[in-house]
Amino acid sequence: MNLVVTTEDEYEDLLGLWSDLESGLGLLLAHPDSVQEFKQRIYQYDRWMQDLLKHDADVGLYLLFQLAINSPVGYSASHALVCAVLCHLLSDDFNLPGTERNSLVCAALTMNIAMTSLQDELATQRARPSPEQQIAIRAHASKGAMMLNNLGITDELWLETIQLHHKEDFPGENLAALISPHRLAHILHVVDRYAAMISPRQSREGRSATESAQNVIHGTAEQESAVGHALVRIVGLCPPGTYVQLDDEEVAVVRRRSQEPNLPDVAIVIDQKGDLLRPPSLHRTVDGSPVINSALAAAAVQERINHHIILQLGS
C-alpha cells in the first residue's frame, strides 16, 4: 500500500493501520490467556510497527502523538505503542545490539500486562488510586514478568527489563556502564514517564511535550539525563502531532522534525485573532520568524483540526 498522505482517503487508510495495530495490541494485552502463540503475536506487532515507521517516521509520530494526547480511552494499548516506538528509535540512537533492541521493544509492548484493565480504569478515574489499586500498581512489574513467563516468554532480558522498569537507581556513572538488564530497564523507565506525562487523564490534562521532555532531561541521575537528551534529539522538544504557540500569537501543529530539535516544520492552524485558518499555512521555523514561543497541551486547542489536510501540505 502507498502510505504517502495526499488525500483524505490515504490519511484514513494510514490512521486505520495504526488504529488496527493499537486495537489488536489492546486485545492481546487484555486477554493474553486467550491468545495462541502469544510470543509470535508480539513479534508480529513489532514488525508491523517497524513497517509503518519505515514509510514515514514523521507521519507515524504525528498519528501516535495525536492518539496519545487527545483521548484517555484505551490508554494502556496507546501508551504501550508510544513507548515501543520511542524505544525502537532510541535503540538506533544508542546503537543497541539487535537482541537488546528486540528485548527492549517487546518489554515496552508488554510492561503493563499485569494491570491492563486497571491502567485503562485509572486513566478515566478522577480520584487518586485506592489502597487496593496502589498495591496492584506496585506489584505489576514482577507479576507481569511472571505472567509472561507462563505465556511462554523465555527471553530473560525481556523479562528482567519489565521486572526492573520502575527501579530508579542503578549502579554506574552513565548509561554505557550499566549491565544490559539495567540499561534497558532504565531506558524503558524514562520513556514510560515521558509518554505518561503527555497523556491526559480525567484527573488532569496531559502536559505539553516540552514540559515532559524538560522533566526527563533534568532528572537527578546522569543516566536519566542521557535518555532524556536522546529523546529530544530523536523526536524534538515538540514532536510531530503536538501543538505550539508561535511568538506572533498564532497556534500551530508540528508537522515534521528538522535537523534542529527546537526548529521543526509546523502547520499554522489558528491565526492571531484566534480564528481557524482554512487551509492551514505551512511554515519552516528553521527559516526564521515566526518561531516557537512555547508548547501547548492538547486541551488548550479547542478547535477541530483537519489533520489529513496538515499531512497533505507539501506532499
Backbone torsions as a table, in degrees:
resi	resn	phi	psi	omega
1	MET	NA	139.0	176.0
2	ASN	-78.1	118.5	-174.8
3	LEU	-101.4	16.5	173.2
4	VAL	-74.8	135.7	-178.1
5	VAL	-94.2	99.8	177.7
6	THR	-120.9	-12.9	178.1
7	THR	-138.6	165.7	177.4
8	GLU	-62.6	-36.8	178.9
9	ASP	-61.9	-41.7	179.7
10	GLU	-67.4	-36.4	175.0
11	TYR	-62.0	-46.6	-179.3
12	GLU	-64.0	-37.4	177.9
13	ASP	-62.2	-45.5	-177.9
14	LEU	-69.3	-43.4	176.2
15	LEU	-59.8	-37.7	178.3
16	GLY	-63.0	-38.7	178.8
17	LEU	-64.5	-45.2	177.1
18	TRP	-64.9	-40.5	179.8
19	SER	-66.4	-38.8	177.1
20	ASP	-63.7	-40.7	177.4
21	LEU	-61.7	-46.2	-179.0
22	GLU	-64.5	-45.1	-178.0
23	SER	-69.6	-36.8	176.3
24	GLY	-63.0	-42.3	176.7
25	LEU	-63.4	-39.4	178.9
26	GLY	-59.6	-43.5	178.0
27	LEU	-64.9	-39.7	-179.8
28	LEU	-62.2	-44.2	-177.8
29	LEU	-74.0	-31.8	-178.3
30	ALA	-76.8	-30.6	-176.1
31	HIS	-133.0	58.7	-175.1
32	PRO	-63.0	-30.9	-178.1
33	ASP	-71.2	-17.1	-179.3
34	SER	-91.8	-1.4	-173.7
35	VAL	-96.7	126.6	173.3
36	GLN	-82.8	141.2	179.9
37	GLU	53.3	57.6	-175.8
38	PHE	-55.3	-46.8	-177.7
39	LYS	-59.7	-43.8	-179.8
40	GLN	-64.2	-34.3	178.5
41	ARG	-66.7	-39.9	177.3
42	ILE	-63.3	-44.0	177.5
43	TYR	-61.3	-38.0	179.4
44	GLN	-63.0	-44.0	179.4
45	TYR	-66.5	-34.8	176.2
46	ASP	-62.4	-46.8	179.4
47	ARG	-63.4	-40.0	178.3
48	TRP	-59.9	-46.4	177.9
49	MET	-60.1	-45.4	179.5
50	GLN	-62.7	-40.1	179.5
51	ASP	-62.3	-42.1	179.7
52	LEU	-66.3	-38.2	-179.9
53	LEU	-71.6	-30.4	-179.0
54	LYS	-62.4	-35.4	-176.7
55	HIS	-68.0	-45.0	179.4
56	ASP	-166.5	99.3	-176.2
57	ALA	-64.1	-34.4	-179.3
58	ASP	-66.5	-42.8	177.2
59	VAL	-65.1	-40.9	177.1
60	GLY	-59.7	-46.8	177.8
61	LEU	-63.4	-40.1	179.4
62	TYR	-56.3	-51.5	-177.9
63	LEU	-66.5	-40.0	179.5
64	LEU	-63.0	-47.0	-178.6
65	PHE	-68.4	-33.0	174.4
66	GLN	-63.7	-43.5	176.9
67	LEU	-61.4	-41.3	-175.0
68	ALA	-71.3	-37.2	-171.3
69	ILE	-94.4	-10.7	-172.1
70	ASN	-99.9	-21.9	-176.2
71	SER	-153.1	137.5	175.7
72	PRO	-84.0	-3.7	-178.5
73	VAL	-67.5	132.1	-177.9
74	GLY	65.5	35.3	-172.4
75	TYR	-58.5	-41.9	-172.4
76	SER	-60.4	-47.0	-179.9
77	ALA	-68.7	-42.2	179.1
78	SER	-61.1	-44.5	179.7
79	HIS	-63.2	-43.7	-179.9
80	ALA	-61.9	-40.5	-178.1
81	LEU	-69.1	-43.0	176.6
82	VAL	-59.5	-46.6	-179.7
83	CYS	-62.7	-39.8	179.7
84	ALA	-64.5	-42.8	178.5
85	VAL	-62.6	-45.4	180.0
86	LEU	-64.8	-39.6	177.5
87	CYS	-65.6	-38.4	177.0
88	HIS	-60.5	-45.8	-179.7
89	LEU	-68.8	-37.9	177.9
90	LEU	-66.7	-33.3	179.4
91	SER	-59.1	-41.0	176.0
92	ASP	-65.4	-44.3	-176.7
93	ASP	-63.2	-37.7	-179.4
94	PHE	-90.9	1.9	-179.4
95	ASN	53.9	44.5	179.0
96	LEU	-69.8	142.7	173.6
97	PRO	-58.6	154.6	-177.3
98	GLY	-55.6	-38.9	-179.3
99	THR	-65.3	-39.7	178.4
100	GLU	-68.2	-41.3	178.6
101	ARG	-59.3	-45.3	-178.6
102	ASN	-64.1	-43.7	179.3
103	SER	-64.2	-40.3	-179.4
104	LEU	-64.8	-47.6	-178.1
105	VAL	-66.4	-41.3	177.6
106	CYS	-64.3	-36.8	176.4
107	ALA	-65.3	-39.8	178.2
108	ALA	-61.8	-40.6	-179.0
109	LEU	-67.9	-27.3	-170.1
110	THR	-122.0	6.8	-171.0
111	MET	-61.4	-27.0	-176.8
112	ASN	-110.6	25.3	-175.9
113	ILE	-61.3	-26.2	-179.3
114	ALA	-81.0	-5.9	179.7
115	MET	-141.0	36.4	-178.1
116	THR	-58.7	-54.2	-178.4
117	SER	-67.2	-36.7	178.1
118	LEU	-65.2	-40.3	179.8
119	GLN	-63.2	-42.0	175.9
120	ASP	-63.5	-39.2	179.7
121	GLU	-65.3	-43.1	-178.6
122	LEU	-65.4	-31.4	-179.2
123	ALA	-66.9	-25.3	-179.1
124	THR	-108.1	9.3	-176.6
125	GLN	-99.4	128.5	-179.3
126	ARG	-81.3	-31.5	-177.6
127	ALA	-79.0	159.7	174.7
128	ARG	-66.1	156.5	178.8
129	PRO	-56.5	138.6	177.5
130	SER	-71.8	166.5	177.1
131	PRO	-55.5	-39.5	179.4
132	GLU	-66.3	-40.7	178.5
133	GLN	-65.7	-38.3	179.0
134	GLN	-63.3	-38.1	177.2
135	ILE	-62.6	-44.1	179.7
136	ALA	-64.9	-38.0	178.4
137	ILE	-63.1	-45.7	-178.6
138	ARG	-65.4	-29.8	-175.1
139	ALA	-91.5	-8.3	-166.5
140	HIS	-68.1	-29.8	-178.0
141	ALA	-67.6	-50.6	-179.7
142	SER	-69.7	-37.8	178.6
143	LYS	-66.3	-38.2	179.1
144	GLY	-62.9	-42.0	178.6
145	ALA	-62.2	-39.9	178.6
146	MET	-67.2	-41.4	178.4
147	MET	-60.0	-45.5	-178.4
148	LEU	-64.5	-39.9	176.9
149	ASN	-60.3	-40.6	177.8
150	ASN	-69.2	-22.5	178.2
151	LEU	-87.3	3.2	175.0
152	GLY	101.0	10.3	177.5
153	ILE	-81.6	119.2	-178.9
154	THR	-112.9	-0.4	178.6
155	ASP	-71.7	103.6	-175.6
156	GLU	-62.3	-34.6	-179.2
157	LEU	-67.6	-41.0	174.7
158	TRP	-57.4	-51.0	-176.3
159	LEU	-66.6	-42.5	179.9
160	GLU	-66.2	-37.2	178.8
161	THR	-60.1	-42.8	177.5
162	ILE	-66.5	-44.1	-177.3
163	GLN	-61.3	-30.3	-173.5
164	LEU	-105.4	2.2	-167.1
165	HIS	-72.2	-6.5	173.5
166	HIS	-105.2	1.6	175.9
167	LYS	-77.3	135.3	-172.7
168	GLU	-102.9	-22.4	-174.9
169	ASP	-121.6	118.4	177.1
170	PHE	-119.6	144.1	178.9
171	PRO	-68.8	131.6	-179.3
172	GLY	138.8	140.8	-175.0
173	GLU	-78.0	-27.5	-179.7
174	ASN	-146.5	173.2	-174.2
175	LEU	-59.6	-42.1	-177.1
176	ALA	-65.2	-25.6	-177.5
177	ALA	-80.0	-12.0	-178.1
178	LEU	-78.8	147.3	173.0
179	ILE	-70.0	159.1	-170.5
180	SER	-50.8	-50.7	-178.5
181	PRO	-61.0	-38.0	179.7
182	HIS	-69.7	-40.4	-179.9
183	ARG	-63.0	-47.6	-178.3
184	LEU	-67.7	-40.8	178.9
185	ALA	-62.7	-37.8	-179.9
186	HIS	-69.0	-43.3	176.5
187	ILE	-58.2	-46.9	-178.8
188	LEU	-64.1	-37.8	179.0
189	HIS	-60.1	-45.8	-178.5
190	VAL	-69.4	-43.5	178.8
191	VAL	-62.0	-42.3	178.7
192	ASP	-58.0	-46.2	179.8
193	ARG	-64.7	-45.2	-178.8
194	TYR	-61.1	-49.1	-178.0
195	ALA	-65.3	-35.9	179.1
196	ALA	-67.2	-35.8	-177.3
197	MET	-68.0	-33.8	-177.4
198	ILE	-81.8	-10.5	-175.6
199	SER	-92.8	139.6	-179.3
200	PRO	-76.7	154.4	169.3
201	ARG	-126.2	164.8	172.9
202	GLN	-66.3	-29.2	-177.9
203	SER	-81.9	-14.0	178.9
204	ARG	-162.8	159.0	174.0
205	GLU	-80.1	155.6	172.9
206	GLY	-67.2	147.7	176.6
207	ARG	-76.9	162.6	173.5
208	SER	-68.3	156.5	-179.2
209	ALA	-62.1	-36.7	-179.9
210	THR	-65.5	-43.9	178.5
211	GLU	-60.5	-41.6	179.2
212	SER	-65.2	-42.6	179.8
213	ALA	-64.3	-43.3	179.9
214	GLN	-61.6	-35.5	-179.4
215	ASN	-63.0	-42.5	-179.1
216	VAL	-82.2	-26.6	177.2
217	ILE	-65.7	-39.5	-175.2
218	HIS	-97.3	33.0	175.6
219	GLY	-65.0	163.3	-175.3
220	THR	-73.4	-29.2	-177.2
221	ALA	-95.6	147.7	178.9
222	GLU	-62.6	-36.8	-179.9
223	GLN	-61.8	-41.0	-179.1
224	GLU	-64.4	-43.2	179.5
225	SER	-61.4	-38.3	-179.9
226	ALA	-63.0	-43.1	179.2
227	VAL	-68.9	-39.7	178.1
228	GLY	-61.2	-45.1	178.2
229	HIS	-64.5	-37.3	178.5
230	ALA	-65.6	-39.8	177.0
231	LEU	-58.3	-43.5	-179.8
232	VAL	-66.9	-39.4	177.0
233	ARG	-59.7	-40.0	-172.2
234	ILE	-80.7	-50.6	-174.5
235	VAL	-105.9	-10.2	-179.5
236	GLY	90.0	162.0	174.7
237	LEU	-63.8	-32.9	177.2
238	CYS	-124.5	96.9	-174.5
239	PRO	-70.5	162.6	173.8
240	PRO	-52.9	137.3	179.0
241	GLY	93.0	-5.2	178.5
242	THR	-102.4	162.4	-173.8
243	TYR	-101.5	148.6	179.7
244	VAL	-139.4	151.8	171.4
245	GLN	-100.5	127.9	178.6
246	LEU	-87.8	163.5	-175.1
247	ASP	-72.9	-3.8	174.3
248	ASP	-105.4	16.4	176.8
249	GLU	79.1	0.8	174.0
250	GLU	-76.6	158.1	178.0
251	VAL	-114.1	137.4	-177.6
252	ALA	-134.8	162.1	170.8
253	VAL	-109.1	133.3	177.5
254	VAL	-70.6	128.0	-176.0
255	ARG	-102.4	-46.4	-178.9
256	ARG	-143.4	152.4	173.4
257	ARG	-75.3	160.3	171.5
258	SER	-127.0	-174.1	177.9
259	GLN	-68.1	-19.7	178.8
260	GLU	-103.0	121.4	-174.7
261	PRO	-57.9	-28.5	-177.1
262	ASN	-104.0	11.7	-178.3
263	LEU	-131.8	66.4	-177.8
264	PRO	-82.3	172.1	169.0
265	ASP	-80.9	135.4	-177.8
266	VAL	-128.1	162.9	171.1
267	ALA	-116.6	115.8	-179.8
268	ILE	-75.8	122.1	-173.2
269	VAL	-114.0	-20.0	180.0
270	ILE	-133.3	129.2	-176.1
271	ASP	-82.1	-176.3	-176.1
272	GLN	-65.7	-21.5	179.0
273	LYS	-87.6	-5.3	-177.8
274	GLY	89.8	11.1	-179.8
275	ASP	-93.0	146.2	179.3
276	LEU	-69.6	131.8	178.0
277	LEU	-87.1	128.6	177.1
278	ARG	-129.1	111.3	-4.6
279	PRO	-80.9	168.9	174.4
280	PRO	-62.6	159.0	-178.0
281	SER	-110.3	124.9	-179.0
282	LEU	-78.9	135.3	-179.1
283	HIS	-144.3	133.8	175.3
284	ARG	-97.1	108.0	-177.2
285	THR	-66.8	-20.6	178.1
286	VAL	-65.9	-20.7	-179.9
287	ASP	-83.9	-9.0	178.8
288	GLY	125.2	-162.2	-172.0
289	SER	-59.0	143.3	-2.9
290	PRO	-77.4	151.1	179.0
291	VAL	-115.2	168.5	-177.7
292	ILE	-72.5	126.9	176.6
293	ASN	-92.3	-41.2	-179.5
294	SER	-161.9	158.9	173.2
295	ALA	-83.3	154.9	178.4
296	LEU	-121.1	140.3	169.8
297	ALA	-70.1	149.6	-176.4
298	ALA	-58.0	-33.4	-177.8
299	ALA	-64.2	-19.1	-180.0
300	ALA	-75.6	-14.8	-179.2
301	VAL	-107.0	103.0	-175.5
302	GLN	-88.6	-22.5	-177.1
303	GLU	-69.7	152.6	177.8
304	ARG	-83.1	117.3	-176.7
305	ILE	-97.5	132.4	176.2
306	ASN	-86.5	93.0	-173.4
307	HIS	-69.5	-27.3	179.6
308	HIS	-65.8	-33.2	177.7
309	ILE	-68.0	-41.4	-179.6
310	ILE	-60.9	-42.9	-178.6
311	LEU	-73.7	-16.7	176.5
312	GLN	-82.3	-21.9	-175.4
313	LEU	-58.7	127.9	174.9
314	GLY	74.4	6.1	-178.1
315	SER	-83.4	NA	NA
